[in-house]
C-alpha cells in the first residue's frame, strides 16, 4: 500500500481573505512535495458546479497548477483513475456524498488515495467525506445519500468550522460540544476532531499533524474533550 497523503481543511475562506488564501502555503507545499502539476476538482457539494469549478480553477491556476473539474468528465471513474491529485470542495456534505455514491466514486477515490498514494485535499464538506462517516457534519440533509458511510481515508470523524460557545451569549440551543457529546452517546462511535476555521490536518502515511491558525478540540466517547495546540501530533488517531 502506498503512503497516504491527505490534507483536511476546516474551511476554504477565513474572514478578511479570499478563497483558499489562508491555506495557500500549506496546499502549494503539499502538492509540490508530490510533484503534482494538475488537480482534479470535485464540485459536487454545490449545485452550480460550473461556477464552482471556475472559482477553483482560477485559484489553482494562479498557483501554477492545471485544474480540471470532475463534473465535466465523460467518464468520472476514469478521470479519478488518471488524476494526479484530488481536491474536494466544501458545500453541502449530504449532497456531496450522495453524488459520490451516484457516480460510483467511493471505491475509486479510496483506491486512488490509499493504494496509489495520490494526494487528497478536502475542505469542509470535502474533509467530512474523507472520514469514516458524515454524521458530524454541520449541514442540513437537503438530499439523502444511500449511506452516511464515507471514504474512510482516516479512521475518525471531523467537525469542521468548529466553534466554541460564547460564555456571554444568550442562545439556549445546544453548543457544538453538546451536539458532539450527543453523537458519542451512540455506541462504537469514533473520535471527532473539532477543527476551528483556519485550521487543517496533514496526514502523511501514519503521521497526522495539526497545522494552521488555531488549536483543535478532540472528542472521544467516554472521555472529557481535550484541547491540542497547533503542531500537535494526532498520529494516535490513525491507529
Backbone as JSON, one array per atom type, in Angstrom:
{
  "sequence": "XXXXXXXXXXXXXXXXXXXXXXXXXXXXXXXXXXXXXXXXXXXXXXXXXXXXXXXXXXXXXXXXXXXXXXXXXXXXXXXXXXXXXXXXXXXXXXXXXXXXXXXXXXXXXXXXXXXXXXXXXXXXXXXXXXXXXXXXXXXXXXXXXXXXXXXXXXXXXXXXXXXXXXXXXXXXXXXXXXXXXXXXXXXXXXXXXXXXXXXXXXXXXXXXXXXXXXXXXXXXXXXXXXXXXXXXXXXXXXX",
  "N": [[0.85, -1.19, 0.0], [0.55, 2.2, -0.85], [1.92, 5.24, 0.58], [-0.23, 7.25, 2.55], [-1.53, 10.39, 1.66], [-2.89, 13.15, 2.71], [-4.74, 16.14, 3.07], [-6.61, 17.97, 5.17], [-8.83, 20.47, 5.4], [-10.45, 22.78, 7.57], [-12.03, 24.76, 6.49], [-12.59, 26.81, 3.55], [-12.34, 29.57, 3.33], [-11.31, 32.28, 5.3], [-12.23, 34.99, 7.46], [-11.72, 38.12, 5.95], [-9.98, 37.35, 3.95], [-9.34, 35.83, 0.69], [-10.63, 33.12, -1.38], [-9.34, 30.11, -0.33], [-6.97, 31.35, 0.37], [-5.83, 31.56, 2.96], [-4.81, 29.05, 3.37], [-2.96, 28.68, 1.42], [-0.1, 28.41, 1.4], [0.29, 25.94, 2.69], [-1.12, 24.18, 0.97], [0.21, 24.5, -1.49], [2.84, 23.67, -0.82], [2.29, 21.05, -0.11], [1.34, 19.9, -2.55], [3.54, 20.39, -4.21], [5.51, 18.83, -3.02], [4.76, 16.34, -3.81], [5.1, 16.35, -6.48], [3.06, 17.25, -8.16], [1.26, 18.47, -10.98], [-1.23, 18.88, -12.0], [-4.59, 19.21, -10.92], [-7.5, 17.48, -9.92], [-10.67, 18.62, -9.55], [-13.43, 18.26, -7.4], [-16.66, 19.16, -7.56], [-19.11, 18.61, -6.39], [-20.49, 19.37, -4.08], [-21.88, 21.71, -4.3], [-24.65, 23.18, -6.12], [-24.41, 24.79, -8.42], [-22.25, 23.86, -10.34], [-20.6, 24.57, -12.46], [-19.87, 27.29, -12.02], [-18.59, 26.93, -9.57], [-16.48, 25.23, -10.24], [-15.05, 26.91, -11.94], [-14.24, 28.86, -10.14], [-12.53, 27.42, -8.43], [-10.61, 26.6, -10.32], [-9.53, 29.04, -11.08], [-8.13, 29.81, -8.77], [-6.25, 27.68, -8.42], [-4.91, 27.78, -10.84], [-3.67, 30.26, -10.59], [-1.7, 29.57, -8.89], [-0.1, 28.07, -10.44], [-0.94, 25.56, -11.28], [-2.66, 23.17, -13.29], [-6.19, 22.68, -13.52], [-8.8, 20.56, -13.58], [-12.32, 19.84, -13.73], [-14.31, 17.41, -12.18], [-17.01, 17.1, -12.81], [-17.22, 17.65, -15.45], [-16.15, 15.57, -16.79], [-16.26, 12.94, -19.14], [-16.17, 10.32, -18.36], [-16.33, 9.76, -15.19], [-15.17, 7.9, -13.36], [-12.9, 6.98, -14.71], [-11.58, 9.41, -14.88], [-10.92, 9.92, -12.2], [-9.2, 7.77, -11.85], [-7.08, 8.55, -13.43], [-6.12, 10.8, -12.23], [-3.76, 13.13, -10.88], [-3.84, 14.44, -8.45], [-6.42, 15.05, -6.03], [-8.93, 17.35, -5.29], [-11.46, 18.07, -3.11], [-14.13, 20.1, -2.81], [-15.9, 22.33, -0.49], [-19.28, 22.74, 0.8], [-22.51, 21.45, 0.7], [-22.58, 18.64, 2.65], [-24.18, 16.31, 2.56], [-25.24, 16.37, -0.02], [-22.85, 16.22, -1.48], [-21.82, 13.65, -0.72], [-23.91, 12.03, -1.6], [-23.71, 12.39, -4.37], [-21.19, 11.28, -4.86], [-21.75, 8.61, -4.35], [-23.73, 8.21, -6.3], [-22.28, 8.42, -8.69], [-20.65, 6.27, -8.42], [-18.15, 6.51, -7.1], [-16.92, 6.12, -4.66], [-15.25, 3.83, -3.99], [-13.29, 4.0, -6.13], [-12.01, 6.49, -5.5], [-11.05, 5.96, -2.92], [-9.27, 3.86, -3.5], [-7.48, 5.2, -5.17], [-6.33, 7.05, -3.43], [-5.55, 5.61, -1.06], [-4.27, 3.29, -1.96], [-2.72, 3.99, -4.19], [-1.55, 6.31, -3.4], [-2.19, 8.91, -4.17], [-2.35, 12.44, -3.75], [-4.79, 13.91, -1.63], [-6.97, 16.54, -1.1], [-9.18, 18.04, 1.06], [-11.87, 20.26, 1.81], [-13.83, 21.51, 4.33], [-16.9, 20.24, 3.72], [-15.63, 18.5, 1.99], [-13.65, 17.57, 3.63], [-15.18, 16.31, 5.57], [-16.24, 14.08, 4.11], [-13.98, 12.62, 3.8], [-13.61, 11.19, 6.05], [-14.74, 8.63, 8.42], [-17.57, 8.63, 8.56], [-20.31, 10.86, 7.67], [-21.61, 11.81, 9.85], [-21.02, 13.82, 11.66], [-21.17, 16.27, 10.43], [-22.04, 19.75, 9.9], [-24.12, 20.35, 8.29], [-27.36, 20.72, 6.64], [-29.62, 18.06, 5.85], [-30.23, 18.06, 2.81], [-30.47, 16.39, 0.69], [-30.69, 12.79, 0.38], [-28.24, 10.6, 0.94], [-27.26, 7.23, -0.04], [-26.02, 6.03, 2.09], [-24.51, 6.98, 5.22], [-21.93, 6.4, 5.5], [-18.61, 7.16, 4.6], [-15.62, 8.06, 2.74], [-13.58, 7.1, 4.33], [-10.8, 7.64, 4.55], [-9.35, 8.34, 6.67], [-9.49, 7.05, 10.05], [-11.42, 8.29, 11.76], [-13.7, 10.92, 12.76], [-14.52, 14.26, 11.63], [-15.35, 17.52, 12.74], [-15.87, 20.2, 11.0], [-15.38, 23.82, 10.85], [-15.55, 24.2, 13.56], [-16.88, 25.67, 16.44], [-16.6, 27.55, 19.4], [-18.61, 27.82, 22.38], [-20.17, 30.89, 23.3], [-19.48, 32.47, 26.21], [-20.81, 34.7, 27.12], [-23.09, 34.75, 25.71], [-26.64, 34.48, 24.9], [-27.94, 32.49, 23.64], [-29.87, 29.55, 23.66], [-29.83, 27.09, 22.49], [-28.29, 23.86, 21.69], [-24.78, 23.7, 22.16], [-21.92, 23.34, 19.97], [-20.19, 21.52, 21.12], [-21.93, 20.13, 22.82], [-23.59, 18.86, 20.95], [-21.82, 17.12, 19.68], [-21.16, 15.54, 21.86], [-23.64, 14.32, 22.26], [-23.69, 12.77, 19.95], [-21.71, 10.94, 20.63], [-23.01, 9.45, 22.5], [-24.04, 7.35, 21.25], [-23.22, 3.94, 20.83], [-19.92, 2.7, 19.98], [-18.91, 4.79, 18.41], [-16.63, 6.78, 16.53], [-13.66, 8.79, 17.38], [-13.96, 12.4, 17.32], [-12.68, 15.12, 15.68], [-12.58, 18.42, 16.34], [-12.25, 20.97, 14.2], [-11.28, 24.19, 14.13], [-12.06, 27.19, 12.26], [-9.67, 28.04, 9.81], [-7.85, 26.12, 10.36], [-6.1, 23.02, 9.81], [-5.55, 19.53, 9.05], [-2.76, 17.6, 8.44], [-2.02, 14.63, 6.9], [0.28, 12.17, 6.54], [1.2, 9.17, 5.49], [1.39, 7.31, 8.35], [1.31, 9.43, 10.03], [-0.07, 12.27, 11.56], [-0.65, 15.7, 11.66], [-1.51, 18.72, 13.26], [-2.09, 21.79, 11.72], [-1.99, 25.33, 10.85], [-3.99, 28.05, 12.06], [-5.19, 27.85, 14.59], [-5.81, 26.1, 17.73], [-7.05, 22.69, 18.13], [-9.97, 20.78, 19.03], [-10.52, 17.78, 20.63], [-12.75, 15.09, 20.72], [-13.69, 12.2, 22.39], [-15.41, 9.19, 22.86], [-16.72, 8.66, 26.07], [-14.75, 10.12, 27.33], [-13.37, 13.23, 28.59], [-13.49, 16.25, 26.67], [-10.57, 17.38, 24.87], [-8.04, 19.88, 24.46], [-5.79, 20.68, 21.83], [-2.7, 22.01, 20.77], [-1.61, 24.05, 17.94], [0.46, 22.31, 15.72], [0.32, 19.95, 17.05], [0.64, 16.41, 17.45], [-1.32, 14.13, 15.97], [-1.18, 11.47, 15.4], [-1.9, 9.21, 16.79], [-4.6, 8.92, 16.37], [-4.81, 7.59, 14.03], [-4.35, 4.96, 14.43]],
  "CA": [[0.0, 0.0, 0.0], [1.31, 3.44, -0.91], [1.73, 6.14, 1.71], [-1.42, 8.1, 2.49], [-1.21, 11.82, 1.61], [-4.2, 13.79, 2.85], [-4.75, 17.46, 3.68], [-8.01, 18.2, 5.51], [-9.05, 21.84, 5.83], [-11.73, 23.05, 8.2], [-12.83, 25.66, 5.65], [-11.84, 27.36, 2.42], [-12.18, 31.02, 3.42], [-11.4, 32.9, 6.62], [-12.63, 36.4, 7.38], [-10.7, 39.07, 5.52], [-9.12, 36.82, 2.89], [-10.04, 35.22, -0.42], [-10.81, 31.67, -1.46], [-8.17, 29.26, -0.07], [-5.75, 32.13, 0.59], [-5.21, 31.28, 4.25], [-4.16, 27.73, 3.32], [-2.2, 28.58, 0.17], [1.25, 27.89, 1.63], [0.19, 24.51, 3.0], [-1.56, 23.45, -0.21], [1.27, 24.51, -2.51], [3.93, 22.81, -0.34], [1.77, 19.69, -0.15], [1.31, 19.45, -3.93], [4.91, 20.43, -4.74], [6.26, 17.7, -2.46], [4.33, 15.12, -4.51], [5.36, 16.52, -7.91], [1.78, 17.41, -8.85], [1.11, 19.58, -11.92], [-2.64, 19.03, -12.34], [-5.5, 18.84, -9.83], [-8.88, 17.15, -10.29], [-11.58, 19.23, -8.59], [-14.74, 17.61, -7.23], [-17.51, 20.28, -7.19], [-20.46, 18.08, -6.18], [-21.14, 19.87, -2.86], [-22.73, 22.85, -4.65], [-25.48, 22.91, -7.29], [-23.85, 25.49, -9.58], [-20.92, 23.27, -10.42], [-19.78, 25.31, -13.42], [-19.3, 28.45, -11.34], [-17.7, 26.44, -8.53], [-15.28, 24.74, -10.91], [-14.3, 28.07, -12.43], [-13.65, 29.5, -8.97], [-11.38, 26.61, -8.01], [-9.6, 26.65, -11.37], [-8.87, 30.36, -11.03], [-7.19, 29.81, -7.67], [-5.15, 26.75, -8.66], [-4.14, 28.31, -11.98], [-2.83, 31.35, -10.08], [-0.57, 28.93, -8.21], [0.7, 27.36, -11.43], [-1.44, 24.2, -11.49], [-3.85, 22.93, -14.09], [-7.3, 22.23, -12.68], [-9.97, 20.05, -14.3], [-13.44, 19.54, -12.85], [-14.83, 16.06, -12.37], [-18.36, 17.09, -13.36], [-17.11, 17.8, -16.89], [-15.51, 14.37, -17.34], [-17.17, 11.99, -19.8], [-16.12, 9.09, -17.55], [-15.79, 10.2, -13.9], [-14.31, 6.89, -12.74], [-11.63, 7.04, -15.42], [-10.94, 10.67, -14.52], [-10.31, 9.69, -10.89], [-8.09, 6.85, -12.04], [-5.97, 9.24, -14.09], [-5.82, 12.04, -11.52], [-2.53, 13.28, -10.12], [-4.26, 14.83, -7.12], [-7.86, 15.29, -5.96], [-9.4, 18.37, -4.34], [-12.91, 18.01, -2.93], [-14.53, 21.37, -2.22], [-16.95, 22.35, 0.51], [-20.67, 22.99, 0.41], [-23.39, 20.59, 1.48], [-21.96, 17.31, 2.77], [-25.13, 15.28, 2.13], [-25.27, 16.42, -1.49], [-21.56, 15.73, -1.95], [-21.71, 12.2, -0.56], [-24.91, 11.41, -2.49], [-23.17, 12.42, -5.73], [-20.11, 10.3, -4.92], [-22.4, 7.3, -4.49], [-24.43, 8.18, -7.59], [-21.3, 8.21, -9.76], [-19.85, 5.09, -8.07], [-16.8, 7.02, -6.93], [-16.38, 5.87, -3.33], [-14.1, 2.92, -4.04], [-12.2, 4.53, -6.96], [-11.25, 7.51, -4.78], [-10.34, 5.26, -1.85], [-8.14, 3.13, -4.09], [-6.52, 6.18, -5.69], [-5.64, 7.71, -2.33], [-4.95, 4.7, -0.1], [-3.42, 2.28, -2.6], [-1.78, 4.6, -5.12], [-0.89, 7.42, -2.73], [-2.5, 10.21, -4.77], [-2.71, 13.46, -2.76], [-6.2, 14.27, -1.48], [-7.23, 17.74, -0.32], [-10.6, 18.27, 1.33], [-12.2, 21.48, 2.54], [-15.16, 21.49, 4.93], [-17.6, 19.01, 3.32], [-14.62, 17.62, 1.41], [-12.97, 16.92, 4.75], [-16.15, 15.39, 6.17], [-16.38, 12.82, 3.37], [-12.72, 11.87, 3.89], [-13.59, 10.46, 7.32], [-15.5, 7.38, 8.43], [-18.97, 8.92, 8.23], [-20.62, 12.3, 7.67], [-22.54, 12.03, 10.97], [-20.68, 15.0, 12.45], [-21.25, 17.48, 9.63], [-22.95, 20.79, 10.38], [-25.02, 20.69, 7.19], [-28.73, 20.22, 6.6], [-29.76, 16.94, 4.91], [-31.07, 18.51, 1.7], [-30.7, 15.17, -0.09], [-30.47, 11.63, 1.23], [-27.32, 9.64, 0.34], [-27.61, 5.83, 0.27], [-25.41, 5.69, 3.37], [-23.69, 8.03, 5.81], [-20.53, 5.95, 5.44], [-17.89, 7.99, 3.64], [-14.44, 7.48, 2.1], [-12.75, 6.44, 5.36], [-9.37, 7.81, 4.31], [-8.84, 8.34, 8.05], [-10.43, 6.26, 10.85], [-12.11, 9.09, 12.76], [-14.58, 11.91, 12.15], [-14.15, 15.67, 11.78], [-16.38, 18.56, 12.74], [-15.26, 21.43, 10.5], [-15.97, 25.08, 11.32], [-15.88, 24.05, 14.98], [-17.0, 26.97, 17.11], [-16.78, 27.46, 20.85], [-19.76, 28.54, 22.93], [-19.9, 32.24, 23.8], [-19.91, 32.5, 27.62], [-21.69, 35.85, 27.35], [-24.23, 34.64, 24.82], [-27.93, 34.11, 25.48], [-28.52, 31.42, 22.84], [-30.18, 28.42, 24.53], [-29.71, 25.83, 21.78], [-27.1, 23.1, 22.0], [-23.49, 24.11, 21.64], [-21.31, 22.33, 19.12], [-19.67, 20.48, 22.0], [-23.05, 19.3, 23.28], [-24.05, 18.02, 19.84], [-20.85, 16.03, 19.5], [-21.35, 14.65, 23.01], [-24.83, 13.52, 21.95], [-23.26, 11.77, 18.96], [-20.93, 9.91, 21.32], [-23.88, 8.6, 23.31], [-24.26, 6.15, 20.43], [-22.08, 3.04, 21.0], [-18.96, 2.41, 18.91], [-18.69, 5.95, 17.55], [-15.2, 7.1, 16.5], [-13.31, 10.13, 17.84], [-14.32, 13.53, 16.47], [-11.74, 16.22, 15.8], [-13.19, 19.72, 16.06], [-11.3, 21.86, 13.54], [-11.73, 25.58, 14.05], [-11.78, 27.79, 10.96], [-8.28, 28.41, 9.67], [-7.03, 25.0, 10.82], [-6.11, 21.85, 8.92], [-4.83, 18.34, 9.48], [-1.96, 16.99, 7.38], [-1.8, 13.21, 7.15], [1.27, 11.57, 5.65], [1.4, 7.82, 5.99], [0.78, 7.08, 9.66], [1.56, 10.63, 10.83], [-1.07, 13.32, 11.4], [-0.19, 16.9, 12.35], [-2.39, 19.88, 13.2], [-1.44, 22.99, 11.21], [-2.9, 26.45, 10.65], [-4.06, 29.23, 12.91], [-5.86, 27.67, 15.88], [-5.81, 24.75, 18.31], [-8.2, 21.85, 17.81], [-10.6, 20.15, 20.2], [-10.74, 16.36, 20.35], [-13.81, 14.43, 21.47], [-13.66, 10.74, 22.35], [-16.52, 8.64, 23.66], [-16.37, 8.29, 27.43], [-13.66, 10.95, 27.84], [-13.57, 14.66, 28.53], [-12.86, 16.86, 25.5], [-9.2, 17.85, 25.09], [-7.51, 20.89, 23.55], [-4.46, 20.39, 21.31], [-2.18, 23.21, 20.13], [-1.08, 23.95, 16.58], [1.67, 21.49, 15.73], [0.09, 18.71, 17.81], [0.74, 15.13, 16.75], [-2.55, 13.34, 16.1], [-0.94, 10.17, 14.76], [-2.59, 8.17, 17.56], [-5.94, 8.74, 15.83], [-4.72, 6.76, 12.83], [-4.11, 3.58, 14.82]],
  "C": [[0.88, 1.24, 0.0], [1.03, 4.29, 0.32], [0.52, 7.02, 1.48], [-0.98, 9.56, 2.56], [-2.51, 12.61, 1.58], [-4.05, 15.12, 3.58], [-6.22, 17.84, 3.92], [-8.18, 19.57, 6.14], [-10.41, 21.98, 6.5], [-12.63, 23.84, 7.27], [-11.96, 26.22, 4.54], [-11.53, 28.85, 2.57], [-12.27, 31.47, 4.87], [-11.69, 34.39, 6.43], [-11.46, 37.28, 6.95], [-9.76, 38.57, 4.44], [-9.96, 36.15, 1.82], [-10.06, 33.7, -0.35], [-9.47, 30.93, -1.37], [-6.88, 30.03, 0.23], [-5.06, 31.76, 1.9], [-4.41, 29.98, 4.23], [-3.2, 27.6, 2.14], [-0.82, 27.98, 0.37], [1.23, 26.39, 1.88], [-0.16, 23.7, 1.76], [-0.45, 23.38, -1.24], [2.46, 23.63, -2.09], [3.54, 21.34, -0.44], [1.82, 19.14, -1.58], [2.72, 19.4, -4.53], [5.71, 19.22, -4.27], [5.91, 16.38, -3.15], [4.53, 15.24, -6.02], [4.11, 16.71, -8.74], [1.83, 18.62, -9.79], [-0.34, 19.86, -12.26], [-3.51, 18.48, -11.21], [-6.88, 18.55, -10.41], [-9.8, 17.67, -9.2], [-12.92, 18.52, -8.59], [-15.71, 18.66, -6.7], [-18.91, 19.89, -6.73], [-21.19, 18.66, -4.97], [-22.01, 21.11, -3.11], [-23.5, 22.55, -5.94], [-24.93, 23.59, -8.55], [-22.41, 25.04, -9.75], [-20.02, 23.98, -11.42], [-19.09, 26.5, -12.75], [-18.29, 28.02, -10.28], [-16.37, 25.97, -9.13], [-14.41, 25.89, -11.42], [-13.59, 28.79, -11.28], [-12.41, 28.74, -8.5], [-10.25, 26.68, -9.03], [-8.83, 27.96, -11.34], [-7.82, 30.38, -9.93], [-5.99, 28.9, -7.96], [-4.28, 27.19, -9.84], [-3.21, 29.43, -11.52], [-1.61, 30.8, -9.34], [0.31, 28.13, -9.17], [0.27, 25.93, -11.69], [-2.6, 24.19, -12.49], [-4.95, 22.41, -13.17], [-8.48, 21.85, -13.55], [-11.07, 19.73, -13.3], [-14.05, 18.19, -13.2], [-16.2, 16.06, -13.03], [-18.36, 17.27, -14.88], [-16.48, 16.58, -17.56], [-16.56, 13.46, -17.97], [-17.27, 10.7, -19.01], [-15.5, 9.46, -16.21], [-14.85, 9.19, -13.25], [-12.93, 6.88, -13.39], [-10.86, 8.3, -15.06], [-10.26, 10.56, -13.16], [-9.08, 8.8, -11.04], [-6.86, 7.51, -12.63], [-5.48, 10.47, -13.33], [-4.45, 11.99, -10.85], [-2.83, 13.59, -8.67], [-5.74, 15.17, -7.17], [-8.13, 16.35, -4.91], [-10.92, 18.34, -4.29], [-13.35, 19.25, -2.15], [-15.68, 21.24, -1.25], [-18.3, 22.74, -0.06], [-21.57, 22.15, 1.3], [-22.87, 19.16, 1.47], [-22.88, 16.2, 2.29], [-25.19, 15.22, 0.6], [-23.98, 15.86, -2.08], [-21.48, 14.21, -1.87], [-22.71, 11.48, -1.46], [-24.38, 11.33, -3.92], [-22.02, 11.43, -5.88], [-20.67, 8.89, -5.07], [-23.06, 7.17, -5.87], [-23.48, 7.86, -8.74], [-20.36, 7.04, -9.48], [-18.37, 5.43, -7.86], [-16.18, 6.73, -5.57], [-15.13, 5.0, -3.39], [-12.99, 3.42, -4.96], [-11.37, 5.6, -6.26], [-10.44, 6.88, -3.65], [-9.09, 4.55, -2.4], [-7.06, 4.1, -4.57], [-5.69, 6.77, -4.56], [-4.89, 6.71, -1.45], [-4.01, 3.68, -0.73], [-2.37, 2.89, -3.52], [-1.07, 5.81, -4.53], [-1.14, 8.78, -3.34], [-2.86, 11.21, -3.69], [-4.2, 13.79, -2.8], [-6.27, 15.52, -0.62], [-8.74, 17.87, -0.15], [-10.77, 19.58, 2.07], [-13.63, 21.37, 3.04], [-15.9, 20.19, 4.58], [-16.63, 18.01, 2.71], [-13.78, 16.93, 2.45], [-13.91, 15.93, 5.45], [-16.19, 14.05, 5.44], [-15.08, 12.02, 3.37], [-12.67, 10.98, 5.12], [-14.49, 9.23, 7.26], [-16.95, 7.56, 8.02], [-19.16, 10.44, 8.17], [-21.53, 12.66, 8.84], [-22.24, 13.29, 11.77], [-20.53, 16.25, 11.59], [-22.18, 18.49, 10.28], [-24.1, 21.05, 9.42], [-26.42, 20.12, 7.36], [-28.85, 19.1, 5.56], [-30.71, 17.28, 3.76], [-31.33, 17.41, 0.68], [-30.33, 14.0, 0.81], [-29.51, 10.67, 0.53], [-27.7, 8.21, 0.73], [-27.08, 5.39, 1.64], [-24.71, 6.93, 3.91], [-22.22, 7.64, 5.83], [-19.82, 6.69, 4.31], [-16.62, 7.28, 3.15], [-13.52, 6.74, 3.07], [-11.26, 6.48, 5.0], [-8.63, 7.92, 5.64], [-9.9, 7.7, 8.93], [-11.09, 7.03, 11.99], [-12.99, 10.09, 12.02], [-14.04, 13.32, 12.41], [-15.42, 16.5, 11.91], [-15.71, 19.85, 12.29], [-16.01, 22.67, 10.98], [-16.31, 25.01, 12.81], [-15.86, 25.42, 15.66], [-17.28, 26.77, 18.59], [-18.01, 28.24, 21.29], [-19.31, 29.91, 23.45], [-20.39, 32.32, 25.24], [-20.87, 33.64, 27.92], [-22.95, 35.78, 26.51], [-25.5, 34.22, 25.54], [-28.63, 33.01, 24.68], [-28.68, 30.16, 23.69], [-30.13, 27.08, 23.8], [-28.42, 25.11, 22.14], [-25.86, 23.74, 21.42], [-22.95, 23.02, 20.72], [-20.77, 21.18, 19.96], [-20.79, 19.56, 22.48], [-23.55, 18.38, 22.17], [-23.1, 16.85, 19.6], [-20.94, 15.03, 20.65], [-22.58, 13.76, 22.82], [-24.5, 12.43, 20.92], [-22.54, 10.63, 19.66], [-21.75, 9.12, 22.33], [-24.23, 7.32, 22.55], [-23.03, 5.24, 20.57], [-21.2, 2.96, 19.74], [-18.79, 3.57, 17.92], [-17.22, 6.38, 17.65], [-14.93, 8.47, 17.12], [-13.74, 11.19, 16.83], [-13.32, 14.65, 16.73], [-12.44, 17.51, 15.39], [-12.14, 20.67, 15.5], [-11.88, 23.26, 13.44], [-11.34, 26.16, 12.69], [-10.36, 28.32, 10.91], [-7.34, 27.34, 10.18], [-7.13, 23.85, 9.82], [-5.31, 20.73, 9.54], [-4.08, 17.77, 8.28], [-1.66, 15.56, 7.78], [-0.85, 12.68, 6.09], [1.62, 10.2, 6.2], [0.65, 7.62, 7.29], [1.02, 8.26, 10.61], [0.51, 11.69, 10.53], [-0.67, 14.51, 12.27], [-1.19, 18.04, 12.17], [-1.59, 21.11, 12.77], [-2.47, 24.13, 11.13], [-2.85, 27.47, 11.77], [-4.54, 28.98, 14.34], [-5.69, 26.25, 16.42], [-7.07, 23.99, 17.91], [-8.73, 21.2, 19.09], [-10.98, 18.72, 19.84], [-11.8, 15.79, 21.3], [-13.7, 12.92, 21.28], [-14.73, 10.2, 23.3], [-16.01, 8.2, 25.04], [-15.25, 9.1, 28.05], [-14.06, 12.42, 27.79], [-12.91, 15.23, 27.28], [-11.48, 17.41, 25.86], [-8.82, 18.88, 24.03], [-6.09, 20.5, 23.13], [-3.96, 21.61, 20.55], [-1.79, 22.96, 18.67], [0.26, 23.22, 16.63], [1.5, 20.17, 16.43], [0.14, 17.49, 16.89], [-0.53, 14.33, 17.02], [-2.4, 11.94, 15.49], [-1.68, 9.04, 15.5], [-4.01, 7.93, 17.05], [-5.95, 7.82, 14.61], [-4.55, 5.28, 13.16], [-5.42, 2.84, 14.99]]
}
